[in-house]
């Protein structure tokens, strides 16, 4: 079967680090073009400054992967759907829930495939943890998601602007795992958001969760963006049956009662492109807004705390 031609819209760090290399080695897709306001290309494929230029010049290409910052994504996705594209979206999907809901309805009305990616979910250790919790129940959960904004978003001021999510940009990865593995719905009970005095989004977030379960499991998360010792991406869980689970390294490693039971290389971006190919074969969309809803609820319920200014 011939590879599907796909264009990447938005050629920033995540596109260059993940999307473009994965497409290069994909059995399902072939890069047809890039769209970049800065004129960033890849290999010898055409580069366009705007999506409209691309749609006009290459009408034979029917797929796009949209990797822009979330603030402009609603308009870009609608434009792509109007042009007859099937669309993959990077995370976070949109700055607001209402925009995401509109895109889901619009894609359905247009009869196009819309795939909202949550790349951290696509790890075998995450699936195994979900299966264990479905059998053993949940007594407590603690999420610790700490990394350096200087490493992962160097000089990218948009992450500090309204709609940029701040530390919840990586934190939503943890919530995407959390909402996948939990055997019952979870809700935000309270939150504390710490903002640098000169920025509009938080650098540190602490969230307490609740559920409708009779046994009231203790569940919380902490996100921090000033961790310079290395990434700490862990979810530690106690089960009702007395066991202990720990997802480490962003969901690629699972420990059960302290022993590593599953460890795999991080190939989550390979998996999302494989999933996109399957959805295209089936003609089906896949969008889960639950991680975005928890993030929005944390902002709605969160107490604001100010801290020292942040400078690059």
N, C-alpha and C positions, 0 to 999 in steps of 0.2 A: 504493500500500500504506500502511495506517495505521501511524503510528509506534508503536513498542513503549513501554509505560509502564515506567519504571524508578525505583527509589528509591535514594538514596545514604545509606549508613549510616556515620556518622563525618564530621562537617563541620568538619574542621580546615583548616590552611593549604593542603594539596595539593588537597583537595576544592574549596575556595573559589577557588583560583588556576587550577585546571585542569579538574577533572571537571565542575563545575556550568556554567561557561561553554561547554565543549565540548558538553554535553548540550543546552544552550539553542539552539545552532545546528545540531544534528545533524539529518540527514535520516532517521535510523533510530530515534531515541529521543526520548521526551518525559518530563521529570521529573514524577513523580507525588507524591513526598513526600521529606522528609528525616528521618533519625533521628539525634538528637543529645542526649546527656546534658545538654548545656548549653543546649538549646532553640534552637539556631541553625537558622534557616530560610533559604529562598531563594525570592524572589518571593512568590506567594500560595498555594504548595502547602502541604498540611498538614505539621505538625512533630510528631514523636513522640519521647518520651524514651527508649523502649526498642524494640528490634526486635519483641518480643512484642506490644506495643501496635499497632504498624504492621501486623503479620501478621493480627491480629484485626480491625482496622478496615478494611483494604483487601485482602481476599482475592483480588480480581480482578487485582492487580499480581503478576507472577510473576518479576520480575527485580530483582536488587539489585547495586549496586556498593559493595563494602565497603572503606572508606578509613580505618579505624581504625588506631592503632598496631599493630604486629605481635603484641605480647604477648597481646592478647585475641582475635586473629583466628580461631584454631582453634575456639573456642567459638561465635563469631558465625557462622562459615561452616557449622558443623554445624547450628546452629539454623536457618539459612536453608534448608539442604538438607532438614531435617525438615519445614519449612513448604512444601516443594514449589517452592523458588526455583531458578532458574538464576543462577549467581554469577560476578561478576567480582571479582578481588582485586587491590588495590594491592600494590606491592612494598615491602620484602621480604615474602614470603608469610607466613611464620611464624617464630618464634624458633628452631625446631628442625626437622631433617630428618624425624624420626619423625612430627611433627605434620602436615607437608606430605604425607608418604606416606599417612597415615591419611585426610586429606581427599580425596586422589585416589581411594582405594579406596571411601570412603564415597559420593562423588558417583557413581561407577560403579554401586555397589549400588543407589543411589536412582534411577538413570537420569536424572540431571540434568547440565547443562552446567556445567563448572567451567573458568574461564579465568584463569590466572595471568599478569598483565601484567608485561612488562619493557619499559617505554616507550622507553628509549634505543635499543632494537633497531629501532624503527620509523622508520628514516631511510633514504632512497635511498642516501646515501653509505656507510652500513654494508653494505648489500647489494652495492654495487659493490666495496667493499674485499674482501668475502668471495669474490667471483667472481675477482678478481685473484689473491688468495692461493691459491686452488684451482689456478690455472694456474702461478703463479711460485714457489710455495713460500715458506717463512718462514726467514729467517736470524736475526732478532732482533726483540724487541718490548719497548718501554718505555712503560708507562702512567703518566701523571701526572694525578692527580685531586685538585685543591686548590680549596677554597671556604671561605666563612665560615659557621660554625655560627650565628653571631649573626644573619646575614641569612636563612638558609634554615630555621632552627628556633628563632626567637627565643623565649627563655624556656621552651622545651619540655624540662623536666627529664627526661621519660621517655626521651629519646635517650641519657641518661647512666646509665640504670639497667640492670641485667642484662636481656638480651633487647632492649635498645634499639639495639644494633649500633654506637653511636658513629659514628666516621668511616666505618665500613663501610656505613652507611646510604646515603650517596652513592656510596661506592666500589663497591658491588654493581652500580650502573649500569654502571660501566666493565667489570666482570666479565661482565655480561650481553652487552655488545658483544663482548668478548674471546672468550667461549665460542661466539658465533654465527659469528664470522669465521674462527676458526682451522680449518685443514683437517685437524687431528688432535686427539686428546684431550690436555688439559693437566692438570697436577697441581701442588699446592703442594709445593715442596721445603723451604722454610724461611720463617720470618716473624719480624718484630720488631714488637711492639705497645707503644706508649707511652701510658700512662694518667696523666691528672692525679691528683694525690695524693688529691683529694676526690671522684673519680668512679669509676664501675664499668665504663665502656666506654672504648675508646681514642680519642685525639685525633689520633694519627699512626700509620700502619701502612706497613711496607715488606715486600713479599712477593717471593720468588724462586720461579719456576715451573720445572717440568721436563716432559719428554715422553718417549715411547718412540722418538723419531726417531733414526736412526743419526747424523745430523749435529749433534745436540744444540744446537738453537737457544737463544740467551741470551734469557730472558724475565723481566721484573720489573715490579713496580707500586709506586707510592708514593701514599698517600692522606694528605691533611692537612686539618684543619678550622679552621685559624687563618689562612687566606689572606685578607687584607683588601684586596689590590690589585685583586681581580676574579677571576672564575672561570678556572681552568686545567683544562680537561677535554680531554686529548689522548691519543692512542695513536699512537706513532711506530713504524713497521715497516720493516725492511730485508728484501728478498726474496732468495731464493737466486739469482735471475737478476741481482741487482745493482741493482734499482730501490728507490726509497724512497717509502713511503706514509705519510701522516699524516692521521688523523681528528682534527678540531678541533671546538670548540664543542659537545661532548657527542655527536658523531657526525653533525652536520648538514653538515659541510664535509669534503671529501676533497681532499688535495693529493697529486699524483703527481709525484715528482722536483721538488718545490718549487712546482709550478704548480697552482692551483685548477682541478680538473676537474669538480667537482660541488659546488654550494652550494644549499641550500634552506632556507626558513624552518622553524623548529621546529614541526612539526604532529604530533608523536608521539602526543599524547593523542587527536587526531582519528583517527589510524590505529588506536589500540587499540580505540576504539569501533566503527570500521568492521570490524575483525577480529572483535569480539564478535558483531556482527550476522551475519557470515558463519558463525561457529561455531553460532549459534542456528539459522540456516537449515539447516545440515547436521546439527544435533543431535549435535555432537562437542565434547568437552573438549580443552583444550590447556594442559598444565602442563609446564614445563621446570625442574627443580630444580638444574641444573648451577651457576648462579651462587651459589646458597645453599650448595651442597656445597663449593665452593672457599672461600667465606667461613668456613664451619665448620671446614674443614681448617686455615685460617690461624690460627684461635683454638686449635685443638688442638696445632698444631706451634709456635706462636709463643712466642718469648722475651719475657717481660714486662719493661718498663722503666718506672719511675716518673718523673714530671716535676712541674713546679709546679702548684699547684691551679688549676682553671678557675673563674672567676666571670663571670656575665653582665655 
